[in-house]
Amino acid sequence: MSWTPAVDLKSAKIAAVVNVASGRCSRATGAALRGQLARHGLEPAHLWCGLGADLPGVLDEVLADKPDVLIVLGGDGTIRTAAERCEPGGPLLMPLPGGTMNVLPRALYGGRTWRQALDAVAARPQVRPVTGAEVAGQRFFAAAIFGGPSLLQEAREAARYGEFALAARKGLAALRTALDRELICLWDGGDGAKGEAVAVLCPLASARLDPGEARLEAAVIHPEGPIDAVRLVLSAAFRDWRADPDVHCAMAETIEVLGNGPFPGLLDGERFTFEGSLKVRLVPEAFLALTPG
C-alpha cells in the first residue's frame, strides 16, 4: 500500500463536522475551524456544530451530499463513528483531535493540535489508505485494548500530560477491576497466550508492521500484580510498552480474544463492554485519510 500523490483541496468539496461536547471543543470551535480553513483559501460547503447525540443523523445527511473531503473535529467516539462511515471510494477523511486520548488523530498526525494538523495537511495534502480491523460489528483503525487494564488508559494519558496526581487517582480506582479476569488470545487459529489484557494494533499504529502489511499486531499483557500494572501504565506514557517483559507480542491476520463474562475494552479510545469470545479480523484499506505530504 503506497501513499497516493497530493490532492488539490481548493477544488474539493469540503464538509466539516464538529462535536462541541467533546473534551476540547466548544461552541466557538466551529467558527475557529472555519477561520483556520480560510487562512488556506478553503471554504466548507457544509459546516455543522452540535452535540454528539445528533452525530449519526448528521453524518448521514453530510455524506449523502457526497463531499470530496470530510473534516471531523471531536473526541475518539466522534472520530471512530465518522471513520466507520467512510469508504475506500471516499470521502477523504481528515480526523482532527478534539478529545482526550485522540487515538486515531495521534496515529495519523502525531502530537499536533487540531490547528497544527490542519495547517500541515492544507500545506501539502496527501492521501493515505488506512487499513483497519473489525470486532463485534465495530471497526477500529489504530488500536484496541480488551480486558480490565484498558481502564488504566485514562491514567496513562494523564501521566503523558504530566498530571501525575490525576494519573494516580485514576490508576488506583481502575485497579479494583483491572486484574480480576484473565483473557486468552489466539492468533491465526494456532498459538496463543494468556493475560489480563489484549491489545490489537492496526498497521497505522504498529511500529513493527509496514503500512501496507495485511496483518495485525497482538500484544498480550500479563502484569504479575497491581504494582506491575501501575509500572506498565506509567512507563507506557514515555516509551513503547510492548518492550516491557510482561508483554507478549505476535503478528497475525486474525486474532481471537476469549473470555468468560463481560469485560471492558477500548476501540480507538472509545469505551465498550464485550461478552464472551471475540474475533478480530483485518479490514484492508477501510478508508482514505488526508495526511501531510
DAGI-V792245 format. One line per field, one symbol per residue. phi: phi as a letter, one per 20 degrees, with the letter a starting at -180 (. if undefined). psi: psi as a letter, one per 40 degrees, with the letter a starting at -180 (. if undefined). burial: + if it has 9 or more other ideal C-beta (glycine too) atoms within 8 Angstrom, else -. A space follows every 10 residues. Layout:
phi = ???
psi = ???
burial = ???
This chain:
phi = .dfeffdeff deeddcccef efgccbfeff ffffffffgd mdcffbcdca egfefgfffg ffffelffcd ecdrefffff ffffeecgeo ffddeefcde elffgffecm efffffffff fffbfbecfd ecbcblmddb ccbccdogff fefffffffg enefffffff ffffffdfde beddddclmc fabdaebcdc deggdefedf gefebdddce dcffagffff gffffffcbf ffeffecddb dbeccdddbd mfbfacdlne ecddcmdcdd cfcflfbdde cff
psi = hiiiiiihdd eihhihhhhe eidfiadedd ddddddddde fhhhdhhhha iddedddddd ddddegidhh hhhaaddddd ddddeiidei ihhghihead dfddddddea eiiddddddd dddghihhhh haihhfeiii eciihhided eedddddddd eegddddddd ddddededfe hiihhhhfeb iiiiieihhh hiddeheehi dehfiihhhh hgieaddddd ddddddeeih eeeieehhii hidihhhhih aiiiihhfeh hihihbhihh iighgdihih ih.
burial = --+---+-+- -+-+++++++ -+--+---++ -+++-+++-+ -+-+-+++-+ -+--+--++- -++-+-+-++ ++++++++++ +++--+---+ ++++++++++ +++++++++- -+-+-+++++ ++--++++++ +++++--+++ ++++++++++ +++++++++- -----+++-+ +--++--++- +-+++++--- -+++++++++ ++++++--+- +---++++++ +++----+++ +++++++--- +--+-++-++ ++-++++++- --++++++++ -+-+---+-+ -++-++++++ ++-
